[in-house]
């Protein structure tokens, strides 16, 4: 039998659960991503069979470079060192890297104050010195970073790079994930 005491207890318990959920969402969300504004000036140019990537972050960030080929295949170009933890780039220090390129490829550059775990997981699939070349990624590896589910069936012509804003010649500001595509057109 249900009495007034059990109803009061159930309502009190429900109230505690709701307050706990609200607190978790409010405080947990803040700890998931830094909401402090930061900037990144990144330039990438394709010169024949290589990309020249230059970046200057205003704070310590993790930077990733992904190539999307003409057929939509995705390859992690930087970082490749699968047997080491990702190391953030220091603030206010120029980062310059030459990366392999294919004709007609698009370079996707992602940066965040925290490691991007789907890409770290892809890197961890290779142990003992890492692969000889770029690490093959799935569209889900990239889309999950952007908070998107898988591409719908029959979307073969859709490219992952289409969800990225074009790269700019001026520094961009972000609060959390920074993602751009090069060439910018």
N, C-alpha and C positions, 0 to 999 in steps of 0.2 A: 504494500500500500504506500501511496505517495502522500506525504504530509507537507505542511508548510515549511518545516525545517529542511527537508530534502530539496524543495523548490528553491529556497533561499540559498542553500549550498550550491545547487546547480547554477543559479544565476551569478553568484559570486565567483564560482570557478570559471564560468564563461567570460565574465568581465576581466578576470586576471589574464586569461588566454588572449583576449582581444588586445588588452594593453601591452602584453608581451609582444604580440605580433607587430603592433604599431611601433613599439620601441625598436624592435629588430629591423624593421624596414627603414625607419628613420636613421638610426645610428649605423646599421650594417651597410646601408647604401653609401654612406659617407666614407666608410673604410674600404669599400670595394674599389673605388676610383678616386683619385685625388681631384678635387673640384677647384684647386688652385689654378688660375690661368697661367699658361706658359706659352712660349712661341718656338717655332721651328722654321728656320729658313733652309729649305731643301731645293736643290737643283739637280736634275738628272738629264743627261744628254746622251743619245746613242751615237757612237762613232764607229760605224762598220760593225764589227763583231763584238763590241763591248759597250757597256754603259759606264759613264763617268758619273758617280753619285757624290755630291757634296752636301753636307748637312752641318748646321750650326744651331744646337738647341740652347734654350735659355735656362734649362734645368736638366738634371740627370734623367736620361730616358733610355728605354730599350728600343732599338731600331731594327726593323726587319725589311728586307727587300725581296719581293716575289715577282717572278716573270710570268706573264700570261702569253702563251704563243698563239699563232693564228687560229689553231684548232680549239683554243680554250684550255689547253693544258697548263697547269700551275706548277711552278718550281720555286722552292725557297732558295734564293741565291746568297742571302746573308741573314744571320750567321749560319755557318755550316758546322762549326766545331761541336758535334753531337756529344762528345764525351766530356764537355765542360758545361758548367752552368752559364747561362746568359750573363753577360757583363754589361751594365748600363754605360752609355756614353757619358762622359763628364760634361757639365754645363760650360758654355762659353768657350769650348775648344772645337776648332774645325775638325770634321770627320770627312775624309776623302777616301773613296774606294772605287776600284775598277772591277766591274762585274761582267760575266759573259752575257752576250746578247745574241738573239736570233733576228733575222730580218722580219720586220713586221710585228715584233713582240711589243707588249706593253709592260712597263715596269710599275708595280704597285709598291708604294713605300708606306709602311705603317710604323707608328711610334706611339709610345705610352710610357708614363712614369713607372708602370709596373709591367712585369713580363706578360706577354700574350700567351696564355697557357695552351690554346689549341696549336700554336706554332711550336711551342716548347715540346709538346707531346709528339708532334711530327718529327722534331729533331731527335727526340729520345728513341725513336724507332731504330736509329742507327747507333750502334755502340762499337767500342773498340777502334776509335780513330775516325769514325764518320765515313760518309760516302766519298767517292772520288769526285763527284760533281754535285749539281743541284739536287735537292731533296724534293721528290714528287709530292705534291699536296692534292687534296681533294677540294672541290668547291665548298664542302661543308666546313673544312678547316678555316677558310676565310669568312664564310657567311656567318658562322657562329660568333666570330669576333664582332661583327657588325650587329649582332642580336637578331639575325635572320635565320629562318629555317631553310631546309633544302629547296633547291629550285624545283618548280612543279614539273610533272611529267610533260614531255613534248616541248620543252623550252631549250632545245638544242642550239638555237641561234643566239640565246642570251649569254652574254659574257659577264663573268664576275666583275671585271673592271668597270662595267657600266654603273655600278653602285658607288664608285669612287669619284670624288670631285677632281677636276683637273688640277695639276700642279700650278703654282703661281710663282712669279718672279720675286715677289715680296714675302717677308716672313708672315706665316699664318699663326693665329692664336688658337689655342685649344684648352679644353678642360677635360682631360682624360685622353681618349683615343684620337690620334691625328692620322688621317689616311688620305693619300693622294695618288693619282695615276700620272705617268709620264709616257709618251708625250701627252701634253695637256689637251690636245684637240680630240 
